[in-house]
Amino acid sequence: MMRIKKALRYDEQKIRDIEKAVAQFSQHLMSNSKWVRLIEAIVENADDFKKIQFKKIQNVRIGELYLDKDSIFEFDYWQTGFEGNNSFNDWLEYKEIEYLIFPKIVDSNNIQNLERIKLIIENVGQFYLQIDENELKLFCYKE
């Protein structure tokens, strides 16, 4: 029982930390349903998405999302976040993600077609995107 209470306190603290970090942004550009539509499109077009990175609002570390055509996409399971499908190996709430990065260069043998990725994303809906020759960024918040 003690362990459960400790876990609950940790979850409540984590939620408070997220809410505090989110409060610094004037515009919230993503909703959970928009996230679900985006992830569906990424999974459906997995061959085009070779590398997806993300930055959490609470810190400066860049993580990586692991989504491919074998990602099991159960609607209720993906309502609010990713479980274990990231390099931090823990639950990742959508609202924790400040932005996604789709780098052009995946590794020495692979590149991503940023224009193609941009097209797939834009077919899902309106997103705040920034593109240059090195990467495509999808912003979830604006200052």
N, CA, C and O atoms as a GROMACS GRO file, in nm:
protein
  572
    1MET      N    1   0.083  -0.120   0.000
    1MET     CA    2   0.000   0.000   0.000
    1MET      C    3   0.088   0.127   0.000
    1MET      O    4   0.058   0.225  -0.069
    2MET      N    5   0.194   0.122   0.077
    2MET     CA    6   0.283   0.238   0.086
    2MET      C    7   0.339   0.273  -0.052
    2MET      O    8   0.347   0.390  -0.090
    3ARG      N    9   0.378   0.170  -0.126
    3ARG     CA   10   0.436   0.192  -0.258
    3ARG      C   11   0.335   0.258  -0.351
    3ARG      O   12   0.371   0.347  -0.428
    4ILE      N   13   0.209   0.217  -0.344
    4ILE     CA   14   0.104   0.275  -0.428
    4ILE      C   15   0.085   0.423  -0.394
    4ILE      O   16   0.074   0.506  -0.484
    5LYS      N   17   0.082   0.456  -0.266
    5LYS     CA   18   0.068   0.596  -0.225
    5LYS      C   19   0.185   0.679  -0.276
    5LYS      O   20   0.167   0.792  -0.322
    6LYS      N   21   0.304   0.622  -0.268
    6LYS     CA   22   0.424   0.690  -0.316
    6LYS      C   23   0.414   0.714  -0.467
    6LYS      O   24   0.446   0.822  -0.515
    7ALA      N   25   0.369   0.613  -0.539
    7ALA     CA   26   0.352   0.625  -0.685
    7ALA      C   27   0.248   0.730  -0.719
    7ALA      O   28   0.266   0.809  -0.812
    8LEU      N   29   0.139   0.732  -0.644
    8LEU     CA   30   0.034   0.831  -0.668
    8LEU      C   31   0.087   0.972  -0.642
    8LEU      O   32   0.059   1.064  -0.719
    9ARG      N   33   0.164   0.988  -0.535
    9ARG     CA   34   0.222   1.119  -0.504
    9ARG      C   35   0.316   1.161  -0.618
    9ARG      O   36   0.317   1.278  -0.658
   10TYR      N   37   0.394   1.066  -0.669
   10TYR     CA   38   0.484   1.096  -0.780
   10TYR      C   39   0.404   1.141  -0.901
   10TYR      O   40   0.440   1.239  -0.965
   11ASP      N   41   0.296   1.069  -0.934
   11ASP     CA   42   0.211   1.105  -1.048
   11ASP      C   43   0.151   1.244  -1.031
   11ASP      O   44   0.149   1.324  -1.125
   12GLU      N   45   0.102   1.273  -0.910
   12GLU     CA   46   0.043   1.406  -0.883
   12GLU      C   47   0.149   1.515  -0.898
   12GLU      O   48   0.122   1.621  -0.954
   13GLN      N   49   0.270   1.488  -0.848
   13GLN     CA   50   0.380   1.584  -0.859
   13GLN      C   51   0.417   1.604  -1.006
   13GLN      O   52   0.440   1.716  -1.050
   14LYS      N   53   0.422   1.494  -1.081
   14LYS     CA   54   0.455   1.502  -1.223
   14LYS      C   55   0.351   1.588  -1.297
   14LYS      O   56   0.387   1.672  -1.379
   15ILE      N   57   0.224   1.567  -1.267
   15ILE     CA   58   0.116   1.645  -1.330
   15ILE      C   59   0.130   1.793  -1.294
   15ILE      O   60   0.115   1.879  -1.381
   16ARG      N   61   0.160   1.822  -1.166
   16ARG     CA   62   0.180   1.963  -1.126
   16ARG      C   63   0.298   2.025  -1.200
   16ARG      O   64   0.291   2.140  -1.244
   17ASP      N   65   0.407   1.949  -1.213
   17ASP     CA   66   0.526   1.999  -1.286
   17ASP      C   67   0.493   2.029  -1.432
   17ASP      O   68   0.536   2.130  -1.487
   18ILE      N   69   0.416   1.939  -1.493
   18ILE     CA   70   0.376   1.959  -1.633
   18ILE      C   71   0.291   2.084  -1.644
   18ILE      O   72   0.316   2.170  -1.729
   19GLU      N   73   0.189   2.096  -1.558
   19GLU     CA   74   0.098   2.211  -1.562
   19GLU      C   75   0.175   2.342  -1.545
   19GLU      O   76   0.147   2.441  -1.612
   20LYS      N   77   0.272   2.342  -1.454
   20LYS     CA   78   0.353   2.462  -1.429
   20LYS      C   79   0.435   2.497  -1.553
   20LYS      O   80   0.444   2.614  -1.591
   21ALA      N   81   0.493   2.397  -1.616
   21ALA     CA   82   0.575   2.419  -1.736
   21ALA      C   83   0.487   2.467  -1.853
   21ALA      O   84   0.528   2.553  -1.931
   22VAL      N   85   0.368   2.409  -1.864
   22VAL     CA   86   0.276   2.445  -1.972
   22VAL      C   87   0.228   2.590  -1.958
   22VAL      O   88   0.205   2.658  -2.057
   23ALA      N   89   0.215   2.636  -1.834
   23ALA     CA   90   0.163   2.770  -1.807
   23ALA      C   91   0.249   2.882  -1.866
   23ALA      O   92   0.201   2.993  -1.886
   24GLN      N   93   0.376   2.852  -1.895
   24GLN     CA   94   0.465   2.956  -1.950
   24GLN      C   95   0.435   2.988  -2.096
   24GLN      O   96   0.484   3.088  -2.150
   25PHE      N   97   0.354   2.904  -2.162
   25PHE     CA   98   0.323   2.926  -2.303
   25PHE      C   99   0.187   2.994  -2.318
   25PHE      O  100   0.091   2.960  -2.249
   26SER      N  101   0.182   3.090  -2.410
   26SER     CA  102   0.055   3.161  -2.430
   26SER      C  103  -0.039   3.083  -2.521
   26SER      O  104  -0.161   3.095  -2.510
   27GLN      N  105   0.018   3.004  -2.613
   27GLN     CA  106  -0.066   2.930  -2.707
   27GLN      C  107  -0.038   2.780  -2.702
   27GLN      O  108   0.076   2.736  -2.712
   28HIS      N  109  -0.145   2.704  -2.685
   28HIS     CA  110  -0.136   2.558  -2.689
   28HIS      C  111  -0.189   2.515  -2.825
   28HIS      O  112  -0.307   2.535  -2.855
   29LEU      N  113  -0.103   2.457  -2.907
   29LEU     CA  114  -0.136   2.430  -3.047
   29LEU      C  115  -0.186   2.288  -3.073
   29LEU      O  116  -0.233   2.258  -3.182
   30MET      N  117  -0.176   2.200  -2.971
   30MET     CA  118  -0.215   2.060  -2.991
   30MET      C  119  -0.317   2.017  -2.885
   30MET      O  120  -0.310   2.057  -2.769
   31SER      N  121  -0.411   1.934  -2.929
   31SER     CA  122  -0.504   1.870  -2.836
   31SER      C  123  -0.476   1.720  -2.841
   31SER      O  124  -0.408   1.673  -2.933
   32ASN      N  125  -0.527   1.645  -2.745
   32ASN     CA  126  -0.505   1.500  -2.747
   32ASN      C  127  -0.562   1.438  -2.874
   32ASN      O  128  -0.500   1.348  -2.931
   33SER      N  129  -0.678   1.484  -2.919
   33SER     CA  130  -0.738   1.425  -3.040
   33SER      C  131  -0.654   1.456  -3.164
   33SER      O  132  -0.645   1.375  -3.256
   34LYS      N  133  -0.592   1.574  -3.166
   34LYS     CA  134  -0.503   1.609  -3.277
   34LYS      C  135  -0.379   1.520  -3.276
   34LYS      O  136  -0.330   1.477  -3.380
   35TRP      N  137  -0.328   1.492  -3.155
   35TRP     CA  138  -0.215   1.401  -3.140
   35TRP      C  139  -0.251   1.263  -3.195
   35TRP      O  140  -0.173   1.204  -3.270
   36VAL      N  141  -0.368   1.213  -3.158
   36VAL     CA  142  -0.412   1.080  -3.201
   36VAL      C  143  -0.416   1.073  -3.354
   36VAL      O  144  -0.371   0.976  -3.413
   37ARG      N  145  -0.472   1.178  -3.418
   37ARG     CA  146  -0.478   1.182  -3.565
   37ARG      C  147  -0.338   1.184  -3.626
   37ARG      O  148  -0.312   1.118  -3.726
   38LEU      N  149  -0.248   1.262  -3.565
   38LEU     CA  150  -0.111   1.270  -3.613
   38LEU      C  151  -0.041   1.135  -3.602
   38LEU      O  152   0.026   1.091  -3.696
   39ILE      N  153  -0.055   1.070  -3.488
   39ILE     CA  154   0.010   0.940  -3.468
   39ILE      C  155  -0.046   0.836  -3.565
   39ILE      O  156   0.029   0.754  -3.618
   40GLU      N  157  -0.175   0.838  -3.587
   40GLU     CA  158  -0.236   0.747  -3.685
   40GLU      C  159  -0.170   0.765  -3.821
   40GLU      O  160  -0.136   0.667  -3.888
   41ALA      N  161  -0.151   0.891  -3.862
   41ALA     CA  162  -0.090   0.920  -3.993
   41ALA      C  163   0.056   0.874  -3.996
   41ALA      O  164   0.103   0.823  -4.098
   42ILE      N  165   0.128   0.893  -3.885
   42ILE     CA  166   0.268   0.849  -3.879
   42ILE      C  167   0.278   0.697  -3.890
   42ILE      O  168   0.362   0.645  -3.964
   43VAL      N  169   0.192   0.626  -3.816
   43VAL     CA  170   0.194   0.480  -3.820
   43VAL      C  171   0.156   0.429  -3.960
   43VAL      O  172   0.218   0.336  -4.011
   44GLU      N  173   0.054   0.491  -4.020
   44GLU     CA  174   0.011   0.452  -4.156
   44GLU      C  175   0.119   0.477  -4.261
   44GLU      O  176   0.128   0.404  -4.359
   45ASN      N  177   0.200   0.580  -4.240
   45ASN     CA  178   0.306   0.615  -4.335
   45ASN      C  179   0.444   0.591  -4.274
   45ASN      O  180   0.537   0.668  -4.296
   46ALA      N  181   0.455   0.486  -4.197
   46ALA     CA  182   0.576   0.458  -4.118
   46ALA      C  183   0.704   0.455  -4.202
   46ALA      O  184   0.810   0.491  -4.153
   47ASP      N  185   0.694   0.413  -4.327
   47ASP     CA  186   0.814   0.405  -4.412
   47ASP      C  187   0.875   0.543  -4.438
   47ASP      O  188   0.994   0.554  -4.465
   48ASP      N  189   0.793   0.647  -4.432
   48ASP     CA  190   0.842   0.783  -4.454
   48ASP      C  191   0.902   0.845  -4.327
   48ASP      O  192   0.982   0.938  -4.335
   49PHE      N  193   0.863   0.790  -4.211
   49PHE     CA  194   0.908   0.846  -4.082
   49PHE      C  195   1.014   0.755  -4.024
   49PHE      O  196   0.983   0.658  -3.954
   50LYS      N  197   1.140   0.786  -4.051
   50LYS     CA  198   1.250   0.701  -4.006
   50LYS      C  199   1.303   0.742  -3.869
   50LYS      O  200   1.356   0.659  -3.795
   51LYS      N  201   1.289   0.870  -3.836
   51LYS     CA  202   1.337   0.919  -3.707
   51LYS      C  203   1.252   1.036  -3.661
   51LYS      O  204   1.232   1.133  -3.734
   52ILE      N  205   1.203   1.025  -3.538
   52ILE     CA  206   1.122   1.132  -3.478
   52ILE      C  207   1.180   1.162  -3.341
   52ILE      O  208   1.189   1.075  -3.254
   53GLN      N  209   1.220   1.286  -3.323
   53GLN     CA  210   1.272   1.329  -3.194
   53GLN      C  211   1.172   1.422  -3.128
   53GLN      O  212   1.085   1.478  -3.194
   54PHE      N  213   1.185   1.439  -2.996
   54PHE     CA  214   1.096   1.531  -2.926
   54PHE      C  215   1.172   1.600  -2.814
   54PHE      O  216   1.273   1.550  -2.763
   55LYS      N  217   1.120   1.718  -2.777
   55LYS     CA  218   1.172   1.789  -2.660
   55LYS      C  219   1.058   1.805  -2.561
   55LYS      O  220   0.949   1.851  -2.595
   56LYS      N  221   1.086   1.766  -2.437
   56LYS     CA  222   0.986   1.783  -2.331
   56LYS      C  223   0.992   1.927  -2.281
   56LYS      O  224   1.098   1.990  -2.282
   57ILE      N  225   0.879   1.978  -2.237
   57ILE     CA  226   0.875   2.116  -2.188
   57ILE      C  227   0.952   2.134  -2.056
   57ILE      O  228   0.998   2.244  -2.026
   58GLN      N  229   0.965   2.026  -1.978
   58GLN     CA  230   1.028   2.038  -1.847
   58GLN      C  231   1.180   2.036  -1.849
   58GLN      O  232   1.243   2.070  -1.749
   59ASN      N  233   1.242   1.998  -1.961
   59ASN     CA  234   1.388   1.995  -1.964
   59ASN      C  235   1.440   2.014  -2.105
   59ASN      O  236   1.363   2.026  -2.200
   60VAL      N  237   1.572   2.016  -2.119
   60VAL     CA  238   1.631   2.045  -2.250
   60VAL      C  239   1.671   1.919  -2.327
   60VAL      O  240   1.711   1.927  -2.443
   61ARG      N  241   1.659   1.803  -2.262
   61ARG     CA  242   1.699   1.679  -2.329
   61ARG      C  243   1.608   1.649  -2.449
   61ARG      O  244   1.487   1.670  -2.445
   62ILE      N  245   1.672   1.599  -2.554
   62ILE     CA  246   1.598   1.557  -2.673
   62ILE      C  247   1.585   1.405  -2.668
   62ILE      O  248   1.684   1.334  -2.653
   63GLY      N  249   1.463   1.359  -2.680
   63GLY     CA  250   1.438   1.215  -2.680
   63GLY      C  251   1.398   1.169  -2.819
   63GLY      O  252   1.388   1.249  -2.912
   64GLU      N  253   1.374   1.040  -2.832
   64GLU     CA  254   1.331   0.986  -2.961
   64GLU      C  255   1.203   0.905  -2.942
   64GLU      O  256   1.191   0.827  -2.847
   65LEU      N  257   1.108   0.925  -3.033
   65LEU     CA  258   0.985   0.846  -3.034
   65LEU      C  259   1.006   0.725  -3.123
   65LEU      O  260   1.068   0.734  -3.229
   66TYR      N  261   0.955   0.612  -3.079
   66TYR     CA  262   0.966   0.490  -3.158
   66TYR      C  263   0.828   0.452  -3.209
   66TYR      O  264   0.750   0.389  -3.137
   67LEU      N  265   0.798   0.490  -3.331
   67LEU     CA  266   0.671   0.454  -3.393
   67LEU      C  267   0.702   0.392  -3.528
   67LEU      O  268   0.778   0.448  -3.606
   68ASP      N  269   0.643   0.277  -3.555
   68ASP     CA  270   0.658   0.217  -3.687
   68ASP      C  271   0.527   0.147  -3.724
   68ASP      O  272   0.429   0.153  -3.650
   69LYS      N  273   0.528   0.082  -3.838
   69LYS     CA  274   0.401   0.023  -3.885
   69LYS      C  275   0.353  -0.090  -3.793
   69LYS      O  276   0.237  -0.131  -3.801
   70ASP      N  277   0.443  -0.140  -3.707
   70ASP     CA  278   0.404  -0.244  -3.612
   70ASP      C  279   0.357  -0.187  -3.478
   70ASP      O  280   0.317  -0.261  -3.389
   71SER      N  281   0.362  -0.054  -3.464
   71SER     CA  282   0.314   0.007  -3.340
   71SER      C  283   0.166  -0.026  -3.324
   71SER      O  284   0.085  -0.001  -3.412
   72ILE      N  285   0.135  -0.081  -3.209
   72ILE     CA  286  -0.005  -0.117  -3.184
   72ILE      C  287  -0.076   0.011  -3.144
   72ILE      O  288  -0.040   0.078  -3.047
   73PHE      N  289  -0.177   0.042  -3.219
   73PHE     CA  290  -0.246   0.168  -3.199
   73PHE      C  291  -0.388   0.142  -3.150
   73PHE      O  292  -0.484   0.139  -3.227
   74GLU      N  293  -0.399   0.122  -3.020
   74GLU     CA  294  -0.531   0.104  -2.958
   74GLU      C  295  -0.579   0.241  -2.918
   74GLU      O  296  -0.510   0.313  -2.846
   75PHE      N  297  -0.696   0.279  -2.964
   75PHE     CA  298  -0.740   0.417  -2.947
   75PHE      C  299  -0.738   0.464  -2.801
   75PHE      O  300  -0.684   0.570  -2.771
   76ASP      N  301  -0.798   0.385  -2.711
   76ASP     CA  302  -0.805   0.430  -2.571
   76ASP      C  303  -0.666   0.434  -2.507
   76ASP      O  304  -0.641   0.514  -2.416
   77TYR      N  305  -0.577   0.350  -2.554
   77TYR     CA  306  -0.442   0.340  -2.501
   77TYR      C  307  -0.360   0.465  -2.534
   77TYR      O  308  -0.273   0.504  -2.457
   78TRP      N  309  -0.388   0.526  -2.647
   78TRP     CA  310  -0.312   0.642  -2.694
   78TRP      C  311  -0.382   0.774  -2.667
   78TRP      O  312  -0.340   0.878  -2.719
   79GLN      N  313  -0.487   0.774  -2.587
   79GLN     CA  314  -0.566   0.895  -2.564
   79GLN      C  315  -0.484   1.014  -2.516
   79GLN      O  316  -0.503   1.126  -2.564
   80THR      N  317  -0.392   0.991  -2.422
   80THR     CA  318  -0.322   1.105  -2.360
   80THR      C  319  -0.170   1.099  -2.372
   80THR      O  320  -0.102   1.195  -2.336
   81GLY      N  321  -0.117   0.988  -2.421
   81GLY     CA  322   0.028   0.983  -2.430
   81GLY      C  323   0.083   0.852  -2.481
   81GLY      O  324   0.009   0.762  -2.521
   82PHE      N  325   0.216   0.843  -2.478
   82PHE     CA  326   0.289   0.725  -2.524
   82PHE      C  327   0.337   0.647  -2.403
   82PHE      O  328   0.387   0.707  -2.307
   83GLU      N  329   0.322   0.517  -2.404
   83GLU     CA  330   0.379   0.438  -2.296
   83GLU      C  331   0.496   0.356  -2.350
   83GLU      O  332   0.478   0.263  -2.428
   84GLY      N  333   0.616   0.393  -2.307
   84GLY     CA  334   0.734   0.316  -2.343
   84GLY      C  335   0.781   0.328  -2.488
   84GLY      O  336   0.883   0.269  -2.523
   85ASN      N  337   0.710   0.402  -2.572
   85ASN     CA  338   0.752   0.415  -2.712
   85ASN      C  339   0.849   0.531  -2.731
   85ASN      O  340   0.849   0.597  -2.834
   86ASN      N  341   0.931   0.555  -2.629
   86ASN     CA  342   1.025   0.666  -2.638
   86ASN      C  343   1.156   0.630  -2.569
   86ASN      O  344   1.162   0.536  -2.489
   87SER      N  345   1.260   0.705  -2.600
   87SER     CA  346   1.393   0.674  -2.547
   87SER      C  347   1.406   0.699  -2.397
   87SER      O  348   1.505   0.656  -2.336
   88PHE      N  349   1.310   0.768  -2.336
   88PHE     CA  350   1.314   0.789  -2.191
   88PHE      C  351   1.250   0.671  -2.118
   88PHE      O  352   1.255   0.664  -1.995
   89ASN      N  353   1.190   0.578  -2.193
   89ASN     CA  354   1.132   0.455  -2.139
   89ASN      C  355   1.026   0.473  -2.032
   89ASN      O  356   1.004   0.382  -1.952
   90ASP      N  357   0.961   0.586  -2.029
   90ASP     CA  358   0.852   0.600  -1.933
   90ASP      C  359   0.730   0.656  -2.003
   90ASP      O  360   0.733   0.684  -2.123
   91TRP      N  361   0.622   0.672  -1.929
   91TRP     CA  362   0.500   0.728  -1.984
   91TRP      C  363   0.530   0.871  -2.026
   91TRP      O  364   0.591   0.947  -1.950
   92LEU      N  365   0.487   0.909  -2.145
   92LEU     CA  366   0.511   1.044  -2.197
   92LEU      C  367   0.376   1.103  -2.235
   92LEU      O  368   0.312   1.058  -2.330
   93GLU      N  369   0.334   1.205  -2.160
   93GLU     CA  370   0.208   1.271  -2.188
   93GLU      C  371   0.226   1.359  -2.311
   93GLU      O  372   0.332   1.421  -2.329
   94TYR      N  373   0.124   1.365  -2.396
   94TYR     CA  374   0.133   1.454  -2.513
   94TYR      C  375   0.163   1.597  -2.470
   94TYR      O  376   0.244   1.667  -2.532
   95LYS      N  377   0.095   1.641  -2.362
   95LYS     CA  378   0.110   1.782  -2.322
   95LYS      C  379   0.249   1.814  -2.268
   95LYS      O  380   0.280   1.931  -2.244
   96GLU      N  381   0.333   1.711  -2.249
   96GLU     CA  382   0.472   1.733  -2.206
   96GLU      C  383   0.562   1.768  -2.324
   96GLU      O  384   0.674   1.817  -2.304
   97ILE      N  385   0.516   1.745  -2.445
   97ILE     CA  386   0.601   1.761  -2.562
   97ILE      C  387   0.593   1.904  -2.615
   97ILE      O  388   0.487   1.951  -2.655
   98GLU      N  389   0.708   1.972  -2.615
   98GLU     CA  390   0.713   2.110  -2.663
   98GLU      C  391   0.716   2.112  -2.816
   98GLU      O  392   0.647   2.192  -2.878
   99TYR      N  393   0.796   2.024  -2.874
   99TYR     CA  394   0.798   2.013  -3.020
   99TYR      C  395   0.852   1.877  -3.063
   99TYR      O  396   0.919   1.807  -2.987
  100LEU      N  397   0.821   1.842  -3.187
  100LEU     CA  398   0.874   1.723  -3.252
  100LEU      C  399   0.977   1.768  -3.355
  100LEU      O  400   0.963   1.875  -3.415
  101ILE      N  401   1.079   1.688  -3.376
  101ILE     CA  402   1.180   1.716  -3.477
  101ILE      C  403   1.188   1.596  -3.570
  101ILE      O  404   1.199   1.482  -3.526
  102PHE      N  405   1.183   1.624  -3.699
  102PHE     CA  406   1.202   1.521  -3.800
  102PHE      C  407   1.332   1.558  -3.872
  102PHE      O  408   1.331   1.640  -3.964
  103PRO      N  409   1.446   1.498  -3.830
  103PRO     CA  410   1.574   1.536  -3.892
  103PRO      C  411   1.586   1.480  -4.034
  103PRO      O  412   1.539   1.369  -4.062
  104LYS      N  413   1.650   1.556  -4.121
  104LYS     CA  414   1.670   1.508  -4.259
  104LYS      C  415   1.764   1.387  -4.258
  104LYS      O  416   1.736   1.286  -4.321
  105ILE      N  417   1.875   1.400  -4.185
  105ILE     CA  418   1.973   1.291  -4.180
  105ILE      C  419   1.942   1.201  -4.061
  105ILE      O  420   1.947   1.243  -3.946
  106VAL      N  421   1.910   1.076  -4.092
  106VAL     CA  422   1.879   0.977  -3.989
  106VAL      C  423   2.008   0.914  -3.940
  106VAL      O  424   2.034   0.908  -3.820
  107ASP      N  425   2.088   0.866  -4.033
  107ASP     CA  426   2.222   0.813  -4.007
  107ASP      C  427   2.299   0.817  -4.139
  107ASP      O  428   2.249   0.872  -4.238
  108SER      N  429   2.418   0.760  -4.142
  108SER     CA  430   2.501   0.771  -4.262
  108SER      C  431   2.439   0.705  -4.386
  108SER      O  432   2.479   0.735  -4.498
  109ASN      N  433   2.341   0.618  -4.366
  109ASN     CA  434   2.278   0.549  -4.480
  109ASN      C  435   2.136   0.596  -4.512
  109ASN      O  436   2.082   0.562  -4.617
  110ASN      N  437   2.077   0.673  -4.423
  110ASN     CA  438   1.935   0.709  -4.440
  110ASN      C  439   1.909   0.858  -4.425
  110ASN      O  440   1.962   0.925  -4.337
  111ILE      N  441   1.824   0.907  -4.516
  111ILE     CA  442   1.772   1.043  -4.500
  111ILE      C  443   1.620   1.036  -4.507
  111ILE      O  444   1.562   0.943  -4.562
  112GLN      N  445   1.557   1.138  -4.449
  112GLN     CA  446   1.412   1.148  -4.455
  112GLN      C  447   1.374   1.256  -4.556
  112GLN      O  448   1.442   1.359  -4.567
  113ASN      N  449   1.267   1.232  -4.629
  113ASN     CA  450   1.217   1.331  -4.723
  113ASN      C  451   1.126   1.427  -4.645
  113ASN      O  452   1.010   1.397  -4.619
  114LEU      N  453   1.182   1.542  -4.608
  114LEU     CA  454   1.110   1.638  -4.523
  114LEU      C  455   0.985   1.693  -4.592
  114LEU      O  456   0.883   1.716  -4.527
  115GLU      N  457   0.992   1.715  -4.722
  115GLU     CA  458   0.875   1.765  -4.794
  115GLU      C  459   0.761   1.663  -4.790
  115GLU      O  460   0.645   1.700  -4.774
  116ARG      N  461   0.795   1.537  -4.805
  116ARG     CA  462   0.695   1.429  -4.799
  116ARG      C  463   0.634   1.422  -4.658
  116ARG      O  464   0.512   1.410  -4.644
  117ILE      N  465   0.718   1.430  -4.555
  117ILE     CA  466   0.669   1.428  -4.416
  117ILE      C  467   0.577   1.547  -4.392
  117ILE      O  468   0.471   1.534  -4.330
  118LYS      N  469   0.618   1.664  -4.442
  118LYS     CA  470   0.537   1.786  -4.426
  118LYS      C  471   0.399   1.767  -4.489
  118LYS      O  472   0.297   1.806  -4.432
  119LEU      N  473   0.397   1.709  -4.607
  119LEU     CA  474   0.272   1.682  -4.678
  119LEU      C  475   0.180   1.589  -4.598
  119LEU      O  476   0.060   1.614  -4.585
  120ILE      N  477   0.237   1.481  -4.545
  120ILE     CA  478   0.159   1.385  -4.465
  120ILE      C  479   0.100   1.455  -4.343
  120ILE      O  480  -0.018   1.438  -4.312
  121ILE      N  481   0.181   1.534  -4.275
  121ILE     CA  482   0.135   1.606  -4.155
  121ILE      C  483   0.026   1.707  -4.192
  121ILE      O  484  -0.076   1.716  -4.122
  122GLU      N  485   0.046   1.781  -4.300
  122GLU     CA  486  -0.053   1.881  -4.341
  122GLU      C  487  -0.185   1.818  -4.385
  122GLU      O  488  -0.290   1.882  -4.376
  123ASN      N  489  -0.182   1.693  -4.431
  123ASN     CA  490  -0.305   1.622  -4.466
  123ASN      C  491  -0.388   1.586  -4.342
  123ASN      O  492  -0.508   1.562  -4.352
  124VAL      N  493  -0.323   1.582  -4.226
  124VAL     CA  494  -0.392   1.551  -4.100
  124VAL      C  495  -0.470   1.673  -4.051
  124VAL      O  496  -0.581   1.660  -3.998
  125GLY      N  497  -0.411   1.791  -4.068
  125GLY     CA  498  -0.475   1.913  -4.019
  125GLY      C  499  -0.375   2.027  -4.018
  125GLY      O  500  -0.269   2.020  -4.080
  126GLN      N  501  -0.412   2.134  -3.947
  126GLN     CA  502  -0.324   2.251  -3.940
  126GLN      C  503  -0.229   2.237  -3.823
  126GLN      O  504  -0.270   2.216  -3.709
  127PHE      N  505  -0.100   2.250  -3.853
  127PHE     CA  506   0.004   2.241  -3.751
  127PHE      C  507   0.098   2.358  -3.770
  127PHE      O  508   0.110   2.413  -3.880
  128TYR      N  509   0.166   2.396  -3.662
  128TYR     CA  510   0.265   2.502  -3.669
  128TYR      C  511   0.399   2.436  -3.701
  128TYR      O  512   0.463   2.378  -3.613
  129LEU      N  513   0.442   2.446  -3.827
  129LEU     CA  514   0.561   2.379  -3.877
  129LEU      C  515   0.669   2.479  -3.916
  129LEU      O  516   0.640   2.589  -3.962
  130GLN      N  517   0.794   2.437  -3.897
  130GLN     CA  518   0.909   2.514  -3.943
  130GLN      C  519   1.000   2.417  -4.015
  130GLN      O  520   1.031   2.310  -3.963
  131ILE      N  521   1.044   2.454  -4.133
  131ILE     CA  522   1.130   2.363  -4.210
  131ILE      C  523   1.252   2.437  -4.262
  131ILE      O  524   1.243   2.551  -4.307
  132ASP      N  525   1.367   2.369  -4.256
  132ASP     CA  526   1.486   2.419  -4.323
  132ASP      C  527   1.555   2.299  -4.388
  132ASP      O  528   1.496   2.191  -4.396
  133GLU      N  529   1.678   2.316  -4.434
  133GLU     CA  530   1.741   2.205  -4.507
  133GLU      C  531   1.779   2.087  -4.416
  133GLU      O  532   1.807   1.978  -4.466
  134ASN      N  533   1.781   2.110  -4.284
  134ASN     CA  534   1.824   2.004  -4.192
  134ASN      C  535   1.712   1.930  -4.120
  134ASN      O  536   1.727   1.813  -4.085
  135GLU      N  537   1.599   1.999  -4.099
  135GLU     CA  538   1.493   1.937  -4.019
  135GLU      C  539   1.358   2.005  -4.039
  135GLU      O  540   1.348   2.118  -4.086
  136LEU      N  541   1.257   1.930  -4.000
  136LEU     CA  542   1.120   1.981  -3.994
  136LEU      C  543   1.083   1.978  -3.847
  136LEU      O  544   1.102   1.877  -3.779
  137LYS      N  545   1.030   2.090  -3.797
  137LYS     CA  546   0.988   2.097  -3.657
  137LYS      C  547   0.839   2.119  -3.650
  137LYS      O  548   0.784   2.201  -3.724
  138LEU      N  549   0.774   2.046  -3.562
  138LEU     CA  550   0.631   2.063  -3.538
  138LEU      C  551   0.618   2.114  -3.395
  138LEU      O  552   0.651   2.043  -3.300
  139PHE      N  553   0.570   2.238  -3.379
  139PHE     CA  554   0.559   2.300  -3.248
  139PHE      C  555   0.423   2.270  -3.185
  139PHE      O  556   0.319   2.277  -3.250
  140CYS      N  557   0.427   2.238  -3.055
  140CYS     CA  558   0.304   2.210  -2.981
  140CYS      C  559   0.261   2.331  -2.898
  140CYS      O  560   0.146   2.340  -2.855
  141TYR      N  561   0.353   2.422  -2.877
  141TYR     CA  562   0.326   2.542  -2.798
  141TYR      C  563   0.396   2.661  -2.862
  141TYR      O  564   0.494   2.647  -2.934
  142LYS      N  565   0.340   2.780  -2.832
  142LYS     CA  566   0.405   2.905  -2.872
  142LYS      C  567   0.415   2.992  -2.747
  142LYS      O  568   0.327   2.993  -2.661
  143GLU      N  569   0.527   3.064  -2.739
  143GLU     CA  570   0.550   3.153  -2.623
  143GLU      C  571   0.441   3.257  -2.614
  143GLU      O  572   0.442   3.341  -2.524
   0.00000   0.00000   0.00000
